[in-house]
Amino acid sequence: EEVSGHQAELDKILNKIDPKFVDFRKGCWETFEKKGVDYIGQASSSMRRLVDHIIRHLAPEEKVKTNKYFQNSPKGKDDKGNPSRKAKVLYIVKYEEKKEGHLKEMAESFEKITDGFLEQCHNLSAWDHTPLDKHQFVLGAFIAIEGCLISILSETTSK
């Protein structure tokens, strides 16, 4: 019940950004709850699609490339010189604005949330390709990802 309350809050935020994101999130959980053949891989794929679409939508590469984190941090670029996922998420939460303003502690918190979020998301790709029979473990990861999304996305819709 508590989780579904958080999911309702997340759905409000997602709906403001793009209503199809709510469908992606719900599709993940419908697949996970039905426990069909390869349900963890399929649900992981849906959650990964949600995260990837959100990041692409809110952090276009050309805009992230103008950001100081991308320009100055080795972690801001991937191995091809394009913005890393971390640079994109920090762009979404307006990390540089917080860091340069009076919100340095908040900027540090968002960097930690971003690192945890990306670590959980990294697992999604593996679970999509390698069979995993760890229902409770994946359940916790999905809940953690959604919790991080609430924190991250609330920064985009709070104005």
Secondary structure, DSSP 8 states (H G I E B T S, - for coil): -HHHHHHHHHHHHHHHH-HHHHHHHHHHHHHHHHT-TTHHHHHHHHHHHHHHHHHHHHS-HHHHTTSHHHHH-GGGB-TTSSB-HHHHHHHHTTHHHHHHTT-HHHHHHHHHHHHHHHHHHHHHHHHHHS----HHHHHHHHHHHHHHHHHHHHHHH--
